[in-house]
Amino acid sequence: MSALNLQAIRADFPILHQEVNGHPLVYLDNAASSQKPLQVIDKINEYYHHDNANIHRGVHKLSQRATDAYELARSKVRQFLHAHSDKEIIFTRGATEAVNLVAQSYLRPILSAGDEILISHLEHHANIVPWQMLCEQTGAKLKVIPMTQSGELDLTNFDELLTNKTKLLAVGQVSNALGTVNPVKDMVAKARAKGIASLIDGAQAVPHMHVDVQDLDCDFYVFSGHKMFAPTGIGALYGREELLNAMPPYQGGGDMILSVSFENTIYNELPYKFEAGTPHIAGAIGLGAAIDYMWAIGIDNIAAQEHHLLALATEKVNALSGVEIIGTAKDKASVLSFMIDGVHPHDVGTIFDQRGVAIRTGHHCAQPVMEFYDIPATARASFAFYNNDEDVDALIKAIIKTQELFA
């Protein structure tokens, strides 16, 4: 277990200190959205109290301060991902918008009928649907890397799936439904050896582990802030500078232009070419504050605490009869999906809520995964570093209570 001062850390998260249905809140829905520390909340409040103004366009002091804070946040994201340049960091509304940006701005102009896009069976809908839409628009084909019963990718024939028709490999680093950590670095290397571009969905990875896009050697990397202790509605796209320079703008409007006439428009330089309109300034500043907070805690400490919690919960659930863990990959992060015999997951979630335990139930925007296991849904507990052993105990007690009610 890590040496974190959990009492001090939990004090940073005011939302955790409340009762739900007469019970202390146990928040285990972090894979959907993590909670926000005071350091992030206060930074957003500070912006609205003192610096609220539009960025890049104003010469007055408020605009200058807002611009500086916004661009400082971009630099923090660049450092967080170990990107080469701030120009390679595009602020988006989240991972979903970033995937769609790459689909329409990078891939669609070079995609032809018969070309192929390779994804995996473990993907979130956000890394499936944009590619399906693109295939419908262009006549390209979507190919899928299969999965195993343990919830890992079956890479037996991965090399054969990468063909001269493959234009993009798009795969998640961590499964949101099962917690499986995929070997994306090796997959990207094999794609690059065949001249195939790659996109990594890091929405479930960035809250839990070090991410180095230069080491991964991927062409694009996307993530959302709300899963890593930042506000909703903010995220980022990393893209290689040479690729972003060659891509047309994703949207048109203010701030992505240098000049406009009725005859011609000259687009702005990177990264602003892809940031049309007034952005989520407070969200970006909040994302920068969340990165500061994670750095202060230490990514290794975060990973160690969450690994401890997942291992503890896995051991205790496996000791129960009538409970099955869905997804037993050797390398997992933060997520414990399970089924209770004879109880629909939605009923599980309702009973848990009555005891103040917040989990996620459903298909987790990963319906192909549920279809693979021939189940309608799972109950999913997902951990953050501010969770503790008592939260795991509350999870186990809620499972036992559910079994008693349905006995």
VOGU-3710 file (C-alpha; in Angstrom, 3 decimals, decimal comma):
1> msalnlqair> 0,000/0,000/0,000  1,165/3,566/-0,659  2,191/5,924/2,105  -0,423/8,565/1,297  -1,965/10,634/4,067  -5,509/9,639/3,151  -7,098/11,701/5,910  -5,500/14,873/4,548  -6,291/13,923/0,956  -9,944/13,182/1,706
11> adfpilhqev> -10,197/16,562/3,419  -9,417/18,111/0,011  -12,607/16,611/-1,449  -15,617/18,281/0,216  -18,198/16,195/-1,660  -17,025/13,037/0,098  -18,118/14,362/3,493  -21,871/13,925/3,248  -24,541/11,351/3,892  -26,650/9,667/1,225
21> nghplvyldn> -29,839/7,978/2,406  -28,609/8,190/5,980  -25,235/6,592/5,274  -21,794/8,132/4,759  -21,155/8,517/1,036  -18,880/5,871/-0,442  -18,060/7,083/-3,948  -16,950/4,246/-6,222  -17,976/5,643/-9,627  -14,662/7,262/-10,515
31> aassqkplqv> -14,402/5,684/-13,967  -17,500/7,689/-14,929  -16,412/10,945/-13,267  -13,948/11,607/-10,477  -14,500/14,139/-7,723  -12,775/17,517/-7,598  -10,391/18,716/-4,869  -10,664/22,142/-3,294  -7,493/23,144/-5,123  -9,328/22,768/-8,448
41> idkineyyhh> -12,589/24,304/-7,225  -10,749/27,287/-5,734  -8,749/27,861/-8,916  -11,940/28,003/-10,974  -13,536/30,357/-8,442  -10,446/32,541/-8,553  -10,754/32,888/-12,316  -14,418/33,900/-12,151  -13,821/36,231/-9,205  -10,797/38,048/-10,603
51> dnanihrgvh> -9,917/37,248/-14,218  -13,139/36,481/-16,084  -12,596/37,710/-19,646  -12,165/36,321/-23,125  -8,708/35,238/-24,178  -6,269/36,129/-26,964  -8,278/39,096/-28,238  -8,173/41,631/-25,431  -5,493/44,160/-24,524  -6,940/44,893/-21,084
61> klsqratday> -5,458/43,351/-17,948  -8,227/40,811/-17,270  -7,937/39,376/-20,762  -4,176/39,202/-20,470  -4,379/37,373/-17,138  -7,007/34,962/-18,463  -4,899/34,286/-21,565  -1,804/33,632/-19,471  -3,692/31,198/-17,208  -5,230/29,386/-20,205
71> elarskvrqf> -1,917/28,983/-22,004  -0,183/27,950/-18,776  -2,742/25,148/-18,511  -1,824/24,060/-22,044  1,833/23,905/-21,030  0,913/21,760/-18,031  -0,970/19,323/-20,285  2,057/19,212/-22,590  4,306/18,357/-19,644  1,775/15,881/-18,248
81> lhahsdkeii> 1,746/13,945/-21,535  5,418/14,642/-22,270  4,543/16,077/-25,668  7,222/17,838/-27,660  5,525/21,231/-27,994  2,560/23,248/-26,727  1,498/23,414/-30,378  0,677/19,708/-30,160  -1,960/20,217/-27,424  -5,483/21,063/-28,595
91> ftrgateavn> -8,116/21,804/-25,955  -11,406/20,017/-26,660  -14,622/19,305/-24,748  -13,223/15,877/-23,934  -11,981/12,625/-25,407  -15,133/12,170/-27,500  -14,734/15,456/-29,335  -11,018/14,786/-29,782  -11,734/11,428/-31,456  -14,280/13,068/-33,743
101> lvaqsylrpi> -11,790/15,808/-34,599  -9,226/13,237/-35,717  -11,873/11,260/-37,594  -13,106/14,197/-39,634  -9,989/16,344/-39,957  -7,194/13,789/-40,252  -8,694/10,541/-41,484  -11,660/11,466/-43,676  -9,612/13,442/-46,253  -7,298/10,448/-46,826
111> lsagdeilis> -9,851/7,632/-46,545  -11,225/5,808/-49,592  -13,668/2,977/-50,167  -12,079/-0,310/-49,149  -9,639/1,257/-46,685  -9,680/-0,107/-43,143  -9,806/1,280/-39,603  -8,676/-1,094/-36,850  -10,159/-0,870/-33,343  -10,606/-3,395/-30,525
121> hlehhanivp> -13,516/-5,284/-28,976  -12,871/-3,482/-25,672  -13,578/0,028/-26,920  -15,879/2,635/-25,400  -18,618/3,722/-27,790  -16,752/7,017/-28,275  -13,966/5,064/-29,972  -16,384/3,024/-32,096  -19,187/5,255/-33,371  -17,062/8,036/-34,960
131> wqmlceqtga> -15,227/5,413/-37,012  -18,490/3,727/-38,006  -19,830/7,088/-39,155  -16,659/7,625/-41,162  -17,004/4,217/-42,786  -20,584/5,057/-43,773  -19,390/8,323/-45,300  -16,468/6,874/-47,254  -17,087/3,172/-47,862  -14,182/2,201/-45,620
141> klkvipmtqs> -14,361/-0,898/-43,403  -14,138/-1,235/-39,633  -12,078/-4,177/-38,370  -12,005/-5,358/-34,748  -9,251/-6,939/-32,657  -10,932/-9,774/-30,713  -10,886/-10,246/-26,943  -10,484/-13,228/-24,641  -12,655/-14,547/-21,821  -10,342/-12,906/-19,280
151> geldltnfde> -11,043/-9,501/-20,827  -7,703/-9,105/-22,565  -7,092/-8,413/-26,230  -6,414/-11,490/-28,334  -3,371/-10,336/-30,285  -2,618/-13,738/-31,824  -3,390/-12,480/-35,329  -2,754/-8,788/-34,706  0,003/-8,582/-37,326  -2,354/-9,988/-39,952
161> lltnktklla> -5,019/-7,417/-39,052  -2,569/-4,651/-39,952  -2,658/-4,579/-43,743  -1,746/-2,167/-46,519  -5,376/-1,039/-46,401  -5,238/-0,077/-42,702  -5,190/3,712/-42,357  -5,514/3,993/-38,575  -5,173/1,937/-35,403  -7,501/3,379/-32,715
171> vgqvsnalgt> -7,402/1,627/-29,351  -8,029/2,427/-25,696  -5,140/2,276/-23,247  -7,410/1,111/-20,402  -10,868/-0,464/-20,717  -13,525/1,543/-18,920  -15,770/-1,522/-18,576  -13,209/-4,023/-17,266  -10,101/-2,065/-16,281  -7,859/-4,031/-18,649
181> vnpvkdmvak> -4,585/-2,253/-19,422  -3,793/-2,868/-23,087  -0,221/-3,198/-24,438  -0,639/-0,111/-26,592  3,066/0,676/-26,912  3,761/-2,651/-28,608  0,653/-2,298/-30,771  1,631/1,202/-31,884  5,154/0,022/-32,702  3,825/-2,711/-34,988
191> arakgiasli> 1,488/-0,247/-36,678  4,263/2,296/-37,183  6,517/-0,364/-38,703  3,875/-0,731/-41,425  3,368/3,021/-41,848  -0,013/3,026/-40,071  -1,040/5,987/-37,918  -2,335/5,442/-34,381  -4,736/7,030/-31,928  -4,801/6,107/-28,229
201> dgaqavphmh> -7,901/6,740/-26,127  -6,391/7,611/-22,757  -9,547/8,693/-20,924  -9,218/5,834/-18,404  -5,412/5,908/-18,281  -4,469/9,477/-17,380  -6,000/9,396/-13,859  -4,050/6,289/-12,897  -0,605/6,132/-14,520  2,244/7,996/-16,157
211> vdvqdldcdf> 1,589/8,765/-19,821  4,441/9,624/-22,184  3,269/10,133/-25,759  6,816/10,324/-27,068  7,599/6,956/-25,493  4,320/5,485/-26,774  5,216/6,932/-30,187  1,524/7,378/-31,033  0,288/9,945/-33,533  -2,747/11,039/-31,494
221> yvfsghkmfa> -3,715/10,730/-27,820  -7,048/11,860/-26,344  -8,376/12,262/-22,809  -11,093/13,943/-20,729  -10,554/16,128/-17,676  -13,579/15,037/-15,672  -12,113/11,585/-15,048  -8,886/13,077/-13,657  -10,259/15,448/-10,991  -10,845/18,356/-13,390
231> ptgigalygr> -14,139/19,956/-14,542  -16,512/18,440/-17,057  -16,518/19,768/-20,607  -12,741/19,997/-20,956  -10,181/17,608/-22,387  -7,346/17,548/-24,837  -6,020/16,081/-28,035  -2,324/15,463/-28,493  -1,275/15,230/-32,114  2,076/15,170/-33,870
241> eellnamppy> 2,826/18,701/-34,999  3,481/17,712/-38,610  0,140/15,925/-38,828  -1,810/18,749/-37,185  -0,199/21,263/-39,519  -1,389/19,281/-42,543  -4,949/18,809/-41,256  -7,780/21,205/-42,165  -9,649/22,927/-39,329  -12,343/20,870/-37,615
251> qgggdmilsv> -14,687/23,838/-37,064  -14,840/27,405/-38,302  -15,313/30,580/-36,286  -13,460/32,988/-34,083  -9,903/32,473/-32,813  -9,049/29,851/-35,455  -8,420/32,537/-38,050  -5,730/35,097/-38,840  -7,851/37,067/-41,285  -11,279/36,816/-42,909
261> sfentiynel> -12,713/38,412/-46,004  -15,662/37,423/-48,167  -13,157/36,168/-50,687  -10,751/34,229/-48,460  -9,921/33,113/-44,926  -6,410/32,543/-43,606  -6,335/30,061/-40,745  -4,481/30,568/-37,511  -1,352/28,671/-36,519  -1,263/25,706/-34,167
271> pykfeagtph> -2,800/25,014/-31,756  -5,438/27,717/-32,309  -6,411/26,421/-35,762  -8,471/23,750/-34,011  -9,984/25,883/-31,225  -12,865/27,747/-32,841  -14,934/30,074/-30,685  -14,670/31,015/-27,041  -13,233/27,973/-25,255  -13,989/26,561/-21,816
281> iagaiglgaa> -11,435/28,886/-20,216  -12,310/28,037/-16,618  -12,292/24,352/-17,514  -8,790/24,540/-18,949  -7,573/26,414/-15,878  -9,247/23,777/-13,704  -7,547/21,033/-15,716  -4,206/22,682/-15,109  -4,974/22,819/-11,378  -5,917/19,116/-11,406
291> idymwaigid> -2,568/18,292/-13,003  -0,810/20,334/-10,308  -2,724/18,397/-7,668  -1,825/15,017/-9,170  1,820/16,052/-9,400  1,759/17,095/-5,744  0,325/13,726/-4,685  2,639/11,854/-7,051  1,488/9,671/-9,940  3,338/6,673/-8,509
301> niaaqehhll> 1,612/7,160/-5,156  -1,761/7,400/-6,891  -1,093/4,193/-8,822  0,086/2,356/-5,698  -2,983/3,290/-3,648  -5,400/2,331/-6,410  -3,573/-0,941/-7,035  -3,877/-1,731/-3,325  -7,601/-1,002/-3,334  -8,259/-3,049/-6,463
311> alatekvnal> -6,268/-5,997/-5,140  -8,037/-5,827/-1,760  -11,495/-5,593/-3,317  -10,720/-8,401/-5,773  -9,560/-10,677/-2,946  -12,655/-9,970/-0,845  -15,125/-10,355/-3,711  -13,503/-13,617/-4,781  -14,019/-14,890/-1,223  -17,793/-14,450/-1,581
321> sgveiigtak> -20,031/-17,093/-3,091  -22,527/-16,130/-5,780  -20,461/-13,206/-7,105  -18,523/-13,280/-10,376  -15,896/-10,758/-11,412  -16,180/-9,872/-15,095  -12,751/-9,134/-16,530  -9,807/-10,893/-14,929  -6,896/-9,574/-16,961  -3,455/-9,806/-15,368
331> dkasvlsfmi> -2,882/-6,074/-15,806  -5,809/-3,959/-14,623  -6,375/-0,411/-13,399  -8,965/0,759/-10,880  -12,055/-1,084/-12,180  -13,902/-4,039/-10,638  -16,895/-5,191/-12,700  -19,024/-7,941/-11,194  -22,311/-9,825/-11,303  -24,349/-11,090/-8,333
341> dgvhphdvgt> -26,135/-14,342/-9,095  -29,860/-13,850/-9,626  -29,781/-10,042/-9,312  -29,912/-7,626/-12,235  -27,108/-5,043/-12,000  -29,634/-2,187/-11,999  -31,183/-3,646/-8,833  -27,694/-3,952/-7,383  -27,071/-0,273/-8,003  -30,366/0,718/-6,395
351> ifdqrgvair> -29,699/-1,286/-3,228  -26,139/0,036/-3,039  -27,437/3,595/-3,306  -29,781/2,988/-0,392  -26,641/2,266/1,632  -24,808/5,349/0,336  -22,522/3,363/-1,977  -22,282/4,945/-5,436  -21,327/2,518/-8,198  -22,137/2,375/-11,912
361> tghhcaqpvm> -24,458/-0,219/-13,394  -25,216/-0,801/-17,064  -23,256/-1,486/-20,224  -20,783/1,348/-19,504  -20,931/2,563/-23,117  -19,247/-0,707/-24,063  -22,122/-2,815/-25,357  -19,909/-5,084/-27,506  -18,107/-6,138/-24,312  -21,416/-7,032/-22,666
371> efydipatar> -22,485/-8,964/-25,768  -19,216/-10,923/-25,683  -20,030/-12,141/-22,161  -23,721/-12,581/-23,059  -24,843/-10,359/-20,179  -27,040/-7,232/-20,198  -24,819/-5,202/-17,883  -22,425/-5,323/-14,947  -22,104/-3,575/-11,617  -18,880/-1,583/-11,698
381> asfafynnde> -16,927/-0,273/-8,720  -14,074/2,004/-9,730  -11,489/3,416/-7,359  -9,573/6,665/-7,002  -6,651/7,381/-4,704  -8,937/9,149/-2,198  -10,820/5,905/-1,580  -9,756/3,823/1,430  -10,026/0,346/2,893  -13,275/1,302/4,617
391> dvdalikaii> -14,787/2,000/1,197  -13,872/-1,522/0,127  -15,503/-2,867/3,293  -18,654/-0,881/2,493  -18,667/-2,388/-1,010  -18,472/-5,922/0,381  -21,194/-5,255/2,965  -23,442/-3,860/0,221  -22,938/-7,020/-1,853  -23,813/-9,230/1,114
401> ktqelfa> -26,871/-7,107/1,900  -28,031/-7,394/-1,713  -27,655/-11,167/-1,587  -29,677/-11,305/1,642  -32,502/-9,249/0,145  -32,694/-11,506/-2,922  -32,130/-14,783/-1,103
//
